[in-house]
Amino acid sequence: MNQQTSPSNLGLVKPSSPLTAVRNLLVADRNMSYLLVILLAALGAYLYTLRSQSIFSCPASGYGADTYLAYCHANHYGDYDHGAFWFGLEPKIRDSVRTANVLFLGNSRLQFGFTSDATREWFASNTASYYLMGFAYWENYLFEQQLLRRLQPQAKVYVINIDTFFENSETPPAQILMHGSDATDRYNSKRSWQRIHAQVCGRFPLACGSDQAFFRSRTTGGYFLEGGRVTNVPVAYDDNVDQKMAHDYIERGNRFLATLPVERQCVLLTMVPSAHTPIGTARVIADALGAKLIAPEPDDVNTFDKSHMDRASAEIWSKDFFEAAGPRIRRCLGKAPAVYARN
């Protein structure tokens, strides 16, 4: 007897009814809609994070042929500057540091205090070169001493901002660089993101935020502020002496200054003003270290954030500084007879 052949034997499926087909289509469409919503939500969350917590939270307006992004106030970016120096990611920097006649050391207050036309014009008129090698995060001698050993500068004069410089604890970026295992990859990645940031935000400025950003000159080390909220607060000077700080700074300062390849007369100490300037303590420290303190105290100068002088104030303060420091710097550079007065 012949076996009857059924649709299932032939690999065929019995056609569904029109109602079933419509129902299946609606279910598939609903599932696709849910998936699309989830994907869009995930994409939106990613773009929001990218815009608010990465390099894209900062403006790109400070990039130039001589400038790069040193710091972006974002949780997922922050510091690039320390790694740029430590790993030589910006090669021109090392040449600028090594060939500078005068090298400035300190924190970001030093950076903004000496980034001025007055600084540039003084060195141009004296045919000398300089480099501002201060860092954000209240950087101190523990990191900068190691950096000096790496870079081997040939400076004949050192200007040091005493403010926080002889603190004895490593800053977060210094800890990562000197002890971290993934620091090289981390800072190389930050460098790569700067290229993307410059391209995207250069073409589409609204794609980026306006968080505070510091851009640095590769030639002079100067800092330039972009973005951030400006709160003008006048500087103030405190003549009181913090005996504990003075004692600790003098001990550490003596050890550090002994490592510099110049005579003590060619080390100038300063105290760049802020909303709280411990000038009294600075005087005691400088006197004990046997180094010249040059720290002008002009009136009517302001900070843009209670900490760093604004550009107009930096012009006033740095001009006063070089009027006082100029003769000694010139002598140390061999541009005048090497006759020194006691402090």
NUKOL-717071 format. One line per field, with one value per residue: residue number from 1; chain; z negated, y, x of N, C-alpha, C in turn. Coordinates in steps of 0.02 Angstrom, whole numbers, padded with zeros to 5 digits. Each point is the difference from the previous one (the first is absolute). Example, Ala and Ser with C-alpha at 12.3 -4.5 7.8 and 13.67 -1.06 7.14 Angstrom:
num	[1,2] $
chaine	[A,A] $
n_up	[-00390,00036] $
n_north	[-00284,00053] $
n_east	[00660,-00018] $
ca_up	[00000,-00003] $
ca_north	[00059,00059] $
ca_east	[-00045,00042] $
c_up	[00000,-00037] $
c_north	[00060,00055] $
c_east	[00045,-00039] $
//
This chain:
num	[1,2,3,4,5,6,7,8,9,10,11,12,13,14,15,16,17,18,19,20,21,22,23,24,25,26,27,28,29,30,31,32,33,34,35,36,37,38,39,40,41,42,43,44,45,46,47,48,49,50,51,52,53,54,55,56,57,58,59,60,61,62,63,64,65,66,67,68,69,70,71,72,73,74,75,76,77,78,79,80,81,82,83,84,85,86,87,88,89,90,91,92,93,94,95,96,97,98,99,100,101,102,103,104,105,106,107,108,109,110,111,112,113,114,115,116,117,118,119,120,121,122,123,124,125,126,127,128,129,130,131,132,133,134,135,136,137,138,139,140,141,142,143,144,145,146,147,148,149,150,151,152,153,154,155,156,157,158,159,160,161,162,163,164,165,166,167,168,169,170,171,172,173,174,175,176,177,178,179,180,181,182,183,184,185,186,187,188,189,190,191,192,193,194,195,196,197,198,199,200,201,202,203,204,205,206,207,208,209,210,211,212,213,214,215,216,217,218,219,220,221,222,223,224,225,226,227,228,229,230,231,232,233,234,235,236,237,238,239,240,241,242,243,244,245,246,247,248,249,250,251,252,253,254,255,256,257,258,259,260,261,262,263,264,265,266,267,268,269,270,271,272,273,274,275,276,277,278,279,280,281,282,283,284,285,286,287,288,289,290,291,292,293,294,295,296,297,298,299,300,301,302,303,304,305,306,307,308,309,310,311,312,313,314,315,316,317,318,319,320,321,322,323,324,325,326,327,328,329,330,331,332,333,334,335,336,337,338,339,340,341,342,343] $
chaine	[A,A,A,A,A,A,A,A,A,A,A,A,A,A,A,A,A,A,A,A,A,A,A,A,A,A,A,A,A,A,A,A,A,A,A,A,A,A,A,A,A,A,A,A,A,A,A,A,A,A,A,A,A,A,A,A,A,A,A,A,A,A,A,A,A,A,A,A,A,A,A,A,A,A,A,A,A,A,A,A,A,A,A,A,A,A,A,A,A,A,A,A,A,A,A,A,A,A,A,A,A,A,A,A,A,A,A,A,A,A,A,A,A,A,A,A,A,A,A,A,A,A,A,A,A,A,A,A,A,A,A,A,A,A,A,A,A,A,A,A,A,A,A,A,A,A,A,A,A,A,A,A,A,A,A,A,A,A,A,A,A,A,A,A,A,A,A,A,A,A,A,A,A,A,A,A,A,A,A,A,A,A,A,A,A,A,A,A,A,A,A,A,A,A,A,A,A,A,A,A,A,A,A,A,A,A,A,A,A,A,A,A,A,A,A,A,A,A,A,A,A,A,A,A,A,A,A,A,A,A,A,A,A,A,A,A,A,A,A,A,A,A,A,A,A,A,A,A,A,A,A,A,A,A,A,A,A,A,A,A,A,A,A,A,A,A,A,A,A,A,A,A,A,A,A,A,A,A,A,A,A,A,A,A,A,A,A,A,A,A,A,A,A,A,A,A,A,A,A,A,A,A,A,A,A,A,A,A,A,A,A,A,A,A,A,A,A,A,A,A,A,A,A,A,A,A,A,A,A,A,A,A,A,A,A,A,A,A,A,A,A,A,A] $
n_up	[00000,00045,-00025,-00032,00046,-00059,-00011,-00060,00037,00031,-00065,00013,-00011,-00034,00051,-00036,-00043,00037,-00045,00007,00065,-00005,-00040,00038,00051,-00034,-00019,00062,00023,-00048,00013,00066,-00016,-00039,00046,00045,-00043,-00014,00065,00013,-00051,00021,00063,-00022,-00040,00052,00043,-00047,-00013,00065,00002,-00054,00015,00065,00042,00024,-00065,00031,00006,00065,-00024,-00046,00043,00012,00045,-00052,00001,-00058,-00008,-00049,-00007,-00010,-00026,00011,-00027,00065,-00018,-00026,-00028,00044,-00030,-00058,00032,00025,-00060,-00040,00049,00000,-00016,-00025,00051,00026,-00046,00010,00063,-00009,-00039,00040,00045,-00047,00004,-00007,-00052,00009,-00065,-00003,-00023,00008,-00063,-00001,00027,-00036,-00053,00034,00015,00025,00028,-00064,-00011,00051,-00013,-00065,00014,00039,-00044,-00035,00058,-00039,-00016,-00004,-00053,00003,-00048,-00008,-00049,00027,-00038,-00007,00059,-00021,-00043,-00029,00037,-00014,-00058,00003,00015,-00045,-00036,00022,-00011,-00056,-00028,00040,-00035,00004,00005,-00063,00019,-00066,00015,-00058,00022,-00051,00020,-00065,00024,-00047,00041,00031,00051,00012,00043,-00049,-00041,00046,00011,-00065,-00009,00046,00015,00003,-00030,00030,-00006,-00063,-00004,00030,-00036,-00053,00019,00012,-00059,-00012,00041,-00028,-00062,00023,00033,-00047,-00053,00040,00024,-00058,-00012,00024,00032,-00019,-00062,-00059,-00019,-00059,00041,-00010,00043,00021,-00002,00055,00020,-00034,00010,00029,-00049,00034,-00032,00006,00005,-00035,-00063,00015,-00057,00013,-00029,-00038,00015,-00047,-00044,-00021,-00046,-00022,-00047,00045,-00063,-00003,00040,-00031,-00057,00021,00024,-00054,-00037,00029,-00008,-00056,-00011,00018,-00031,-00043,00029,-00006,00064,-00044,-00006,-00066,00019,00038,-00062,00035,-00060,00008,-00005,00049,00003,-00052,-00010,-00011,-00007,-00018,00011,-00060,00012,00059,-00034,-00048,00044,00038,-00056,-00024,00060,-00018,00019,00055,-00041,00057,-00040,00055,-00029,00064,-00004,-00011,-00021,00048,-00028,00044,-00054,-00031,00054,00063,00010,00012,00065,-00012,-00051,00039,00044,-00047,-00025,00059,00020,-00057,00012,00064,-00021,-00046,00039,00044,-00043,-00046,00036,00018,-00064,-00018,00047,-00040,-00011,-00059,-00031,-00018,-00019,-00056,-00015,-00065,00036] $
n_north	[-00059,00047,00025,00030,00044,00023,00061,-00031,-00052,00050,00008,-00005,00063,-00023,00034,00053,00012,00042,-00019,-00063,00009,00033,-00049,-00046,00035,00007,-00064,-00018,00039,-00027,-00060,00014,00025,-00052,-00040,00034,-00002,-00064,-00011,00035,-00032,-00058,00014,00019,-00053,-00035,00030,-00009,-00062,-00012,00031,-00035,-00058,00010,-00006,-00028,-00003,00001,00066,00007,00057,-00037,-00047,-00011,00031,00042,-00017,-00031,-00046,00040,00029,-00048,00044,-00063,-00037,-00006,00058,00059,-00030,00037,00058,-00031,-00037,00058,00024,-00041,-00008,00065,00006,00055,-00027,00051,-00026,-00059,00016,00022,-00053,-00043,00040,-00001,00065,00010,-00040,00001,-00010,-00043,00030,-00010,00020,-00033,-00050,00014,00000,-00046,-00023,00040,00056,00018,-00063,-00007,00061,-00018,-00062,00025,00047,-00056,-00014,-00019,-00063,-00021,-00036,00002,-00033,00034,-00028,-00022,-00007,00065,-00007,-00044,00009,-00041,00028,00064,-00023,-00048,00048,00039,-00054,-00006,00064,00002,00047,00052,00012,00065,00005,-00010,00004,-00001,-00018,00028,00032,-00040,00033,00013,-00012,-00046,00012,-00059,00040,-00003,00051,00027,-00020,00020,00054,00011,-00020,00030,-00053,00039,00037,-00039,-00054,00017,00022,-00055,-00032,00035,-00013,-00062,00004,00031,-00045,-00048,00020,00011,-00059,-00038,00024,-00008,-00055,-00029,00064,-00004,-00042,00054,-00014,00030,-00062,00011,00033,-00030,00046,-00039,00051,-00031,00063,00029,-00047,00058,00016,-00026,00040,-00053,00029,-00032,00000,00063,-00001,00064,-00018,00055,00011,-00038,00038,-00055,00046,-00038,-00033,-00048,-00005,-00039,00037,00054,-00033,-00027,00059,00027,-00051,-00005,00065,-00006,-00056,00031,00057,-00045,-00022,00065,-00001,00042,00056,00002,00043,-00053,-00012,00018,00018,-00023,00040,-00036,00059,-00008,-00027,-00045,00051,-00056,00064,00003,-00057,00027,00056,-00033,-00033,00053,00034,-00053,00000,00062,00003,00035,00033,-00010,00034,00034,00054,00002,00058,-00011,-00059,-00039,-00048,-00050,-00029,00054,-00027,00009,00039,00048,00003,00045,-00037,-00054,00042,00024,-00060,-00031,00056,00002,-00064,00011,00051,-00043,-00050,00046,00044,-00037,-00005,00063,00010,-00039,00037,00034,00035,-00009,00042,-00056,00053,-00035,00023,00003,-00049] $
n_east	[00043,-00017,00060,-00050,00017,00024,-00026,-00008,-00020,-00027,-00001,-00064,-00017,-00048,-00024,00023,-00047,-00034,-00043,00022,00004,-00057,-00024,00029,-00024,-00056,00005,00019,-00049,-00041,00025,-00006,-00059,-00012,00025,-00037,-00050,00014,00009,-00055,-00029,00027,-00018,-00061,-00001,00023,-00042,-00047,00021,00002,-00059,-00018,00030,00004,00049,-00057,00012,00059,00010,00001,-00023,00033,-00019,00064,00038,-00005,-00063,-00004,-00046,00016,-00061,-00044,-00042,00017,-00048,-00013,00026,-00015,00053,00030,00006,-00012,-00044,-00022,00016,-00032,-00046,00009,-00064,00026,00034,-00033,-00041,00026,-00002,-00062,-00012,00030,-00027,-00049,00012,-00066,-00001,-00066,-00002,-00051,-00055,-00065,00007,00056,-00034,-00054,00040,00035,-00060,00045,-00023,-00008,-00016,-00042,-00022,00001,-00018,-00046,-00011,00005,-00028,-00048,00005,-00062,-00015,-00067,00033,-00056,-00037,-00057,-00054,00018,00029,00046,00049,-00042,-00046,00005,00021,-00046,-00042,00029,00002,-00062,-00015,00036,-00037,00013,-00055,00010,-00066,-00018,-00063,-00008,-00061,00014,-00053,-00006,00055,00007,-00061,-00014,-00050,-00001,-00006,-00066,00011,00035,-00049,-00044,00035,00012,-00064,-00037,-00036,-00054,00046,00044,-00039,-00008,00063,00020,-00046,00019,00061,-00019,-00032,00058,00026,-00036,00016,00060,-00004,-00028,00031,00053,-00029,-00012,00011,-00062,00040,00034,00021,-00009,00017,00029,00041,00059,00020,00051,00044,00016,00000,-00050,-00046,-00014,-00043,-00051,-00042,-00038,-00059,-00047,-00019,-00005,00035,-00006,00057,00004,00064,00028,00032,00029,00013,-00048,00033,-00006,00015,-00052,-00036,00019,-00007,-00057,-00022,00026,-00020,-00059,-00008,00034,-00034,-00057,00011,00021,-00056,-00014,00015,-00025,00034,-00001,00048,00001,-00021,-00053,-00021,-00061,-00052,-00024,-00030,-00040,-00059,00047,00040,00030,00000,-00028,-00032,-00015,-00006,-00029,-00035,-00012,-00010,-00034,-00028,00006,-00063,00005,-00040,-00032,-00040,-00011,-00024,-00015,-00029,-00063,00023,-00022,-00036,00002,00029,00021,00026,-00020,00053,-00044,-00013,-00047,-00018,00004,-00027,-00041,-00016,-00002,-00029,-00035,-00013,-00005,-00036,-00023,-00019,-00014,00024,-00031,-00055,00007,00014,-00050,-00028,00040,-00055,00029,00040,00031,-00033,-00001,-00060,00007,-00032] $
ca_up	[00000,00005,-00059,00020,-00013,-00033,00005,-00046,00028,00053,-00030,00008,-00058,00018,-00005,-00056,00021,00003,-00067,-00036,00030,-00025,-00071,-00004,00024,-00053,-00054,00022,00003,-00069,-00027,00032,-00028,-00067,00010,00024,-00057,-00044,00034,00000,-00069,-00014,00038,-00032,-00063,00017,00025,-00057,-00039,00040,00001,-00066,-00044,00037,00029,00036,-00045,00002,00066,00039,00028,-00018,00040,00050,00023,-00056,-00062,-00008,-00059,-00059,-00052,00012,-00062,00013,-00039,00040,00036,-00050,00015,00053,-00004,-00034,00044,00059,-00019,-00025,00054,00061,00050,00038,00004,-00001,-00070,-00029,00028,-00029,-00069,-00003,00026,-00033,-00043,-00065,-00009,-00053,-00030,-00047,00015,00052,-00015,00034,00072,00020,-00022,00046,00070,00011,00048,-00037,-00002,00068,00021,-00038,00027,00069,-00004,-00028,00044,-00042,00006,-00064,00003,-00060,-00010,-00055,00016,-00040,-00055,-00055,00007,-00045,00018,00005,00071,00043,-00008,00044,00069,00016,00012,00066,00054,-00001,00028,-00003,-00024,-00045,-00053,-00017,-00037,-00032,-00039,-00062,-00015,00001,00037,-00042,-00032,00001,00021,00073,00028,00038,00063,-00014,-00022,00059,00044,-00030,-00029,00034,00051,00064,00013,00070,00043,-00019,00026,00073,00020,-00007,00056,00060,-00003,00014,00073,00015,-00032,00040,00064,-00009,-00029,00045,00052,-00031,-00068,-00046,-00021,-00059,-00056,-00018,-00064,-00004,00034,00003,00058,-00013,00055,00003,00004,-00062,-00057,-00025,-00004,00026,-00025,00043,-00034,-00072,-00030,-00027,-00060,-00018,-00071,-00008,-00038,-00068,-00025,-00071,-00027,-00055,00016,-00019,-00022,00020,00072,00011,-00021,00047,00066,-00003,00001,00067,00048,00001,00036,00071,00031,00006,00061,00060,00024,00000,-00066,-00036,00020,00063,-00013,-00023,-00027,00005,-00026,00045,-00042,00007,-00048,-00065,00017,-00063,00015,-00060,-00003,00056,-00018,-00048,00037,00045,-00039,-00027,00056,00030,00069,00008,00009,00037,-00001,-00001,-00033,00027,-00019,00054,00046,-00013,00025,00037,-00033,-00069,-00003,00054,00023,00067,00047,-00012,-00063,00013,00034,-00050,-00048,00031,00016,-00063,-00015,00041,-00019,-00059,00010,00061,-00008,-00023,00055,00050,-00025,00002,00070,00026,00038,-00042,-00049,-00050,-00068,-00034,-00066,-00044,00008] $
ca_north	[00059,00061,00046,00067,00052,00059,00060,-00002,-00044,00036,00057,00059,00020,00020,00073,00023,00041,00072,00030,-00021,00035,00070,-00001,-00012,00060,00050,-00020,00013,00073,00025,-00020,00042,00066,-00003,-00004,00065,00046,-00017,00021,00073,00021,-00014,00049,00065,-00001,00002,00067,00046,-00010,00026,00073,00030,-00025,-00015,00059,00040,00049,00060,00030,-00015,00064,00018,-00035,00040,-00030,-00003,-00014,-00062,-00001,-00025,-00022,00009,-00013,-00052,-00060,-00051,00026,00031,00020,-00027,00037,-00038,-00054,00029,00012,-00061,-00048,00033,-00005,00062,00003,00068,00022,-00018,00046,00067,-00002,-00010,00057,00061,00033,00007,-00051,00015,-00060,00013,-00026,00036,00072,00025,-00001,00057,00062,00020,00000,00071,00036,00028,-00052,-00010,00059,00007,-00047,00021,00058,-00021,-00055,-00060,-00046,-00022,-00050,-00007,-00072,-00013,-00049,00001,-00049,00021,-00040,00020,-00018,-00072,-00016,00042,-00021,-00058,00023,00034,-00052,-00029,00049,00029,00069,00037,00067,00034,00031,-00034,00039,-00050,00024,-00038,-00021,-00074,-00036,-00047,-00049,-00064,-00055,-00003,00016,-00057,-00015,-00024,-00069,-00042,-00002,-00029,-00065,-00036,-00048,00013,00072,00013,-00008,00049,00066,-00004,00004,00070,00037,-00017,00032,00071,00009,-00006,00057,00060,-00004,00001,00063,00054,00004,00004,00025,-00015,-00069,-00003,00041,00060,-00010,00033,-00034,00035,-00017,00019,00013,-00045,00039,00037,-00032,00042,-00027,00042,-00024,-00002,-00028,00006,00057,00050,00034,00048,00008,00034,-00034,00025,-00019,-00019,00010,-00048,-00053,-00069,-00026,-00071,-00001,00029,-00049,-00056,00023,00016,-00063,-00030,00048,-00004,-00061,00007,00051,-00028,-00042,00042,00012,00071,00028,00020,00069,-00002,-00029,00052,-00025,00048,-00022,00028,00015,-00032,00029,-00006,-00004,-00004,00035,00001,-00064,-00002,00040,-00039,-00057,00024,00024,-00058,-00036,00042,00015,00063,-00001,00057,-00014,00064,00000,00055,00005,-00002,-00055,-00048,-00068,-00017,-00056,00002,-00032,00020,00068,00009,00022,00069,00003,-00031,00050,00047,-00033,-00024,00059,00019,-00052,00006,00062,-00015,-00058,00007,00006,-00063,-00048,00019,-00017,-00073,-00018,00027,00062,00055,-00024,-00046,00028,-00016,00027,-00049,00000] $
ca_east	[-00043,00040,-00003,-00022,00050,-00029,00043,00056,00051,00035,00035,-00042,-00038,-00068,-00008,-00040,-00056,00018,-00002,00061,00056,-00001,00018,00072,00034,-00006,00045,00068,00010,00004,00066,00050,-00007,00031,00072,00022,-00002,00057,00061,00002,00013,00070,00040,-00008,00038,00071,00016,-00003,00062,00055,-00005,00002,00052,00061,00033,-00049,-00033,00041,00005,00060,00021,00068,00050,00036,00063,00046,-00036,-00037,-00043,00037,-00046,-00072,-00035,-00049,00015,00032,00059,00044,00068,00042,00063,00053,00022,00032,00070,00032,00011,00022,-00053,00004,00073,00027,00005,00064,00049,-00011,00023,00072,00036,-00021,00049,-00032,-00051,-00047,-00029,-00054,-00066,-00036,00000,00059,-00014,-00042,00032,00053,-00022,-00017,00041,00057,00052,00026,00037,00062,00049,00016,00045,00064,00023,00005,-00057,-00028,-00053,-00042,-00011,-00045,-00052,-00062,-00006,00044,00060,00054,00069,00009,-00007,00042,00069,00009,-00005,00062,00050,-00013,00007,00068,00002,00063,-00016,00047,-00041,-00062,-00050,-00043,-00057,00001,-00069,-00013,00052,00037,-00044,00035,-00044,-00006,-00065,-00028,00035,00068,-00005,-00015,00058,00059,-00013,-00054,00021,-00032,00004,00019,-00059,-00050,00017,-00001,-00070,-00021,00030,-00038,-00066,00006,-00007,-00072,-00032,00015,-00035,-00073,-00023,00018,-00051,-00066,00013,-00055,00006,00043,-00022,00038,00034,00065,00055,00064,00041,00069,00046,00057,00061,00014,-00034,-00055,-00068,-00053,-00065,-00059,-00059,-00003,-00034,00046,-00024,00052,00012,00065,00052,00010,00066,00001,00067,00012,00047,-00017,00065,00006,00013,00066,00050,00000,00021,00072,00037,-00006,00026,00073,00019,-00015,00043,00068,00003,-00001,00068,00016,00013,-00061,-00017,-00037,-00065,-00045,-00063,-00055,-00065,-00050,-00058,-00066,-00046,00034,00071,00039,00063,00041,00035,00047,00059,00040,00029,00052,00057,00036,00031,00052,-00019,-00035,-00073,-00027,-00072,-00036,-00066,-00040,-00071,-00049,00007,-00053,00001,-00061,-00033,00026,00065,00045,-00009,-00026,00052,00018,00038,00065,00042,00024,00044,00062,00041,00034,00049,00060,00034,00040,00044,00038,00073,00031,-00004,00050,00067,00008,00005,00063,-00012,00022,00050,-00027,00006,-00063,-00013,-00031,-00072] $
c_up	[00000,-00062,00025,-00019,-00028,00009,-00045,00026,00052,-00027,00008,-00064,00024,-00009,-00059,00026,00003,-00069,-00040,00027,-00024,-00072,-00008,00020,-00054,-00058,00018,00002,-00070,-00031,00029,-00029,-00070,00007,00022,-00056,-00046,00030,-00001,-00070,-00019,00036,-00031,-00064,00014,00023,-00056,-00043,00037,-00002,-00068,-00043,00035,00025,00036,-00044,00000,00070,00034,00028,-00015,00040,00050,00019,-00058,-00065,00002,-00064,-00059,-00051,00022,-00062,00012,-00037,00039,00044,-00049,00028,00061,-00006,-00030,00046,00062,-00013,-00016,00055,00065,00055,00043,00007,-00006,-00071,-00028,00027,-00032,-00071,-00003,00021,-00034,-00044,-00071,-00004,-00061,-00025,-00049,00021,00052,-00014,00032,00075,00022,-00021,00049,00074,00016,00054,-00035,-00004,00068,00021,-00037,00029,00071,-00002,-00027,00038,-00041,00009,-00069,00012,-00067,-00010,-00065,00023,-00045,-00053,-00058,00000,-00041,00021,00008,00073,00042,-00007,00045,00073,00022,00015,00069,00056,00004,00030,-00011,-00027,-00047,-00058,-00011,-00041,-00027,-00040,-00063,-00015,00015,00029,-00042,-00043,00011,00016,00075,00022,00039,00067,-00011,-00021,00059,00043,-00030,-00027,00038,00054,00069,00021,00073,00046,-00015,00032,00076,00026,-00005,00057,00065,00001,00016,00075,00020,-00026,00042,00065,-00008,-00025,00042,00053,-00030,-00073,-00051,-00024,-00065,-00053,-00013,-00069,00003,00033,00000,00062,-00014,00064,-00004,-00003,-00066,-00062,-00027,00002,00027,-00019,00054,-00039,-00074,-00023,-00032,-00060,-00025,-00075,-00009,-00038,-00069,-00025,-00076,-00026,-00058,00024,-00026,-00017,00021,00075,00014,-00016,00051,00069,00001,00005,00070,00053,00005,00039,00075,00035,00009,00063,00064,00021,00006,-00071,-00031,00019,00063,-00006,-00030,-00023,00007,-00033,00043,-00039,00017,-00050,-00071,00015,-00064,00006,-00061,-00007,00055,-00017,-00046,00036,00044,-00038,-00025,00056,00033,00073,00002,00009,00036,00010,-00005,-00032,00026,-00025,00062,00054,-00021,00025,00040,-00034,-00073,-00005,00050,00021,00071,00043,-00014,-00064,00008,00035,-00050,-00045,00032,00021,-00061,-00018,00039,-00011,-00060,00013,00059,-00009,-00021,00055,00052,-00023,00005,00072,00032,00040,-00041,-00049,-00055,-00070,-00034,-00067,-00041,00004,00022] $
c_north	[00061,00044,00069,00051,00061,00060,-00004,-00047,00035,00061,00064,00014,00024,00074,00019,00043,00073,00032,-00018,00037,00071,00003,-00010,00062,00054,-00015,00014,00074,00030,-00017,00044,00071,00003,00001,00067,00051,-00011,00024,00076,00027,-00011,00050,00069,00005,00006,00070,00051,-00005,00029,00076,00031,-00021,-00016,00065,00045,00047,00066,00029,-00018,00064,00019,-00036,00047,-00036,-00010,-00022,-00068,00004,-00032,-00031,00014,-00022,-00049,-00063,-00051,00027,00030,00019,-00036,00026,-00039,-00055,00025,00012,-00066,-00048,00032,-00002,00063,00016,00070,00025,-00014,00045,00069,00003,-00002,00062,00066,00028,00007,-00050,00017,-00065,00018,-00031,00043,00075,00033,00006,00062,00066,00025,-00006,00070,00030,00029,-00051,-00008,00058,00008,-00047,00018,00058,-00018,-00060,-00064,-00042,-00023,-00056,-00003,-00073,-00012,-00048,00011,-00055,00016,-00040,00028,-00031,-00076,-00023,00040,-00017,-00060,00021,00036,-00051,-00031,00049,00032,00070,00033,00071,00027,00034,-00042,00048,-00050,00035,-00043,-00032,-00074,-00039,-00051,-00043,-00069,-00059,00003,00017,-00060,-00013,-00027,-00073,-00046,-00008,-00038,-00070,-00042,-00046,00015,00073,00016,-00004,00054,00068,00000,00005,00072,00042,-00013,00035,00074,00014,-00001,00060,00064,00000,00009,00068,00060,00011,00010,00023,-00018,-00072,-00007,00049,00059,-00007,00032,-00043,00044,-00025,00026,00012,-00049,00038,00033,-00033,00039,-00035,00050,-00031,00003,-00031,00011,00062,00047,00034,00045,00010,00034,-00042,00031,-00028,-00011,00005,-00047,-00055,-00066,-00035,-00073,-00005,00025,-00051,-00057,00021,00016,-00064,-00031,00045,-00003,-00062,00008,00050,-00025,-00043,00042,00018,00074,00023,00024,00071,00002,-00040,00055,-00032,00054,-00030,00033,00010,-00041,00035,-00006,-00012,00001,00032,00002,-00064,-00005,00038,-00040,-00058,00024,00023,-00059,-00038,00040,00014,00064,-00010,00063,-00014,00066,-00008,00058,-00001,-00008,-00052,-00056,-00070,-00013,-00057,-00007,-00027,00028,00071,00003,00033,00072,00007,-00031,00048,00048,-00032,-00021,00059,00023,-00050,00012,00066,-00012,-00055,00009,00005,-00064,-00052,00015,-00018,-00075,-00025,00026,00062,00062,-00027,-00041,00025,-00009,00035,-00054,00007,00068] $
c_east	[00045,-00009,-00018,00053,-00034,00046,00060,00054,00042,00038,-00040,-00038,-00068,-00008,-00044,-00056,00022,00001,00062,00061,00005,00021,00075,00040,-00001,00047,00072,00015,00007,00067,00055,-00002,00032,00077,00028,00001,00059,00065,00007,00015,00073,00046,-00004,00040,00075,00020,-00002,00063,00060,00002,00012,00060,00066,00031,-00048,-00040,00038,00003,00066,00031,00072,00054,00032,00063,00048,-00033,-00036,-00042,00037,-00047,-00071,-00037,-00058,00021,00040,00056,00050,00068,00029,00072,00057,00029,00035,00074,00036,00019,00025,-00051,-00004,00074,00029,00009,00069,00056,-00006,00025,00076,00039,-00018,00056,-00026,-00057,-00042,-00032,-00056,-00065,-00035,-00006,00061,-00013,-00039,00031,00052,-00018,-00026,00044,00062,00057,00032,00044,00066,00053,00020,00050,00068,00030,00013,-00064,-00023,-00051,-00035,-00016,-00038,-00054,-00061,00004,00048,00065,00057,00067,00010,-00004,00050,00074,00016,-00002,00064,00055,-00010,00019,00069,00002,00067,-00010,00053,-00035,-00062,-00044,-00050,-00055,-00006,-00067,-00011,00058,00037,-00045,00031,-00046,-00008,-00071,-00027,00034,00071,00000,-00011,00063,00059,-00011,-00051,00027,-00028,00005,00016,-00060,-00052,00015,00005,-00072,-00025,00027,-00040,-00068,00004,-00008,-00074,-00037,00010,-00040,-00075,-00024,00020,-00053,-00070,00008,-00055,00002,00040,-00024,00045,00032,00070,00054,00061,00037,00071,00039,00058,00066,00019,-00030,-00059,-00067,-00050,-00067,-00053,-00057,00002,-00036,00050,-00032,00056,00003,00068,00050,00006,00067,-00003,00072,00016,00047,-00025,00066,00011,00016,00071,00055,00006,00027,00075,00041,-00001,00030,00075,00023,-00011,00047,00071,00007,00003,00071,00018,00015,-00065,-00021,-00041,-00065,-00044,-00065,-00053,-00062,-00053,-00065,-00063,-00046,00026,00074,00042,00069,00046,00041,00052,00064,00046,00036,00058,00062,00042,00036,00056,-00012,-00040,-00075,-00021,-00075,-00038,-00069,-00041,-00072,-00043,00016,-00048,00016,-00064,-00037,00022,00071,00050,-00014,-00028,00055,00023,00042,00069,00047,00030,00052,00066,00044,00038,00054,00065,00036,00046,00052,00048,00075,00034,-00002,00053,00071,00012,00007,00064,-00008,00018,00051,-00032,00014,-00067,-00004,-00034,-00076,-00026] $
//
